[in-house]
Amino acid sequence: MDNIISFQRKARELGKDLCEHIHITIDDNLICECSDCGEQINPAKWILNQAKKESSYEYRITGLEKIIEKLQGRLRVQCVHCLKMTPIKNY
């Protein structure tokens, strides 16, 4: 069993380049440390990075909502008998 390496240990050995510092701990002295790799993190930079990620997610969601709106319009077809737009069944 000596040849088995845990992922957490390997991440610490590889360093901060691969760690996204998602899980942090803050002590009484307001020192932030990544729980995964052990690196000390600047709290202001960490908050800024989280805000950027949040903004990116919000932008993607807005784009997806626009695509859904376009697709909603495609759930209707023109009836060959009366020429009115009618919803497709099962949607």
C-alpha positions, 0 to 999 in steps of 0.5 A: 500500500506504499505506492498509493498516493492520495489526491490531496497529498499530490495536490499539495506536492504539485503546488498552488498552480493546480489548486483553485483555492475553493475551500478556505479556512480563516483563523482568529487573526484573519489569516486565510489558508486554502484547506486543499493545498495549505497556501496562505491566500490574500483574502481580498484577492480571494473575494475578488476572484469569487466575485469574478466567477459569480459574474461569469456564471451570471453572464452565462445564465443570461445567455442560456436564458436567451437561447431558451427563449429562442427555442420556446418559439420553435415549439410551435408549428403552423397547422397545414389545415387552418394555417394558425400557429399551434404548439407541438404535442408533448412539450 
